[in-house]
Amino acid sequence: MRDQQMPTDGQQHRESTFQPDPELLEALAPLQGNERIRHLLKCFGLRTSLVRLKVIDALLTTAGSDRRLGVRGMHSHLLALDIPLSFLSVREVLKRLCSEGVVVLNQDKSYSLHPQAEAVLTGKIEA
């Protein structure tokens, strides 16, 4: 049985390298919008890209409304916001964010933020 949390592209992926930085936690409080997401990506050792910013922002938006999005739903949501990202780009970003531990693939094939990622965004990092 394959691991539902891991991408199925046949590649070995490294474990999440999440390293909470106490000094950055203090600077997180006044951050809003994309700055919070940039900080989140930095904590997980990832570079910032437009696609990652938009996908994580969409996850945050839908989490507030209790909607659950899979790849197709995410792509449709972004298109409805006039964000012209390809389906493949959205799928690959979600797979990468999953492999790095930022996002979780749920049983119903929808995606949500990992609890550690939520803790970074809300400033409730558990060391």
N, C-alpha and C positions, 0 to 999 in steps of 0.2 A: 504494500500500500504506500502510495507516495505522500509526501508531506504537503498538506494543503496550503501551508504558509509560504512555501518556497516556489519560485518561478520554475517553469518546466522547460527551460531552454537548454537543459543538459549541462550547464556550466556550474562549477563549484563556486559558491559565494562565501565571502568571509563573514564572520560573525559581526554583529553590530559593534562599532567602536565608540559608543556613546560615552563621553567624558564630561560630566557636569563641571562647569567652571564657576566657583562661588563668586568671583569678582564680576563676571558677566551677569550673574543673577541680579545684582544690585542695579546694573544698567538696564535690565529688561523692563522694569516697572513702567518707565515713561514711553516705551516703544509701542508703536501702533502699526496696524496693517502689515505691509510688506517687511518692515523692519523686524517685527516679531518672527516672521517666517524666515528671513535671512539669518537671524540668530539661531533659530531651530536647525536650519541646514548646517550652519557652522558647528553647532554642538555635535552633530552626527558626522562631521568631517566631509560634508558634501559641498560642492560649489553651488552658487546661486545661478539659476537659469530661469528664463521667462516661463517655460513650461512647468517647472517645479513650483514656482511661485503661484501660478494660476491653478494648478491641480490642488495644492495644499489649501489655498484660499477657498476653492470650491468645496473641499472636504469640511472646512470650518463652517462655511455658510450652510451646507446641508445638515451638518451635525446639530446646528442650532434649531433647525426645523424638523428634526427627527426623520429626515429622508435618508435613504441608504442608496448609494450609487455604485453600480458596477462599472466596467469600462465603457460600455455603450451609453449608459446613463450619464457618466461623467463627460463623455464626448458631446452628447446632446446638450447637456447643461452649459458647457463652455461655448458651444455654437450659439445657443440662445442668448448668451451674453455678448455676442459679436466678437468672440475670441477665436480666430480661425486656426485652430490647431488640428493636425491630422489625427485620425483615429490611432494610427500606429504610434505616433509620438506620445499620445496620452497613455496607451497601453504600456509602452516601454518605460515611461516615467513611473507609472504605478508599480511595475515589476521591480524597478531599481529601488524605489522607496521602500517596498516590501522587503527586499533582500538586505537593506541597510537598517531595518527595524524602525523606520519612521511611520510606516503605514502597515496595517494588518488586513489580510484577506479573510473576511468572515465566512462562515459556513454557507451563507446564501449567495456567495460570489460577489458581495459588495465590499467596499473598502472603507476603512475608518482609520483615524489616527491611533497610533500605539499609545498606551497609557503614559509611557515615558515622554513621548512627544507632546502630549497634552500637558504634562507636568512642566515641561520647558516653556510652553506657550503661556501657561497661567502663572508661572513663577513659583510653582510648588514642587521644585525638584527634590527628589529623595536621593540622598547621597548613597 
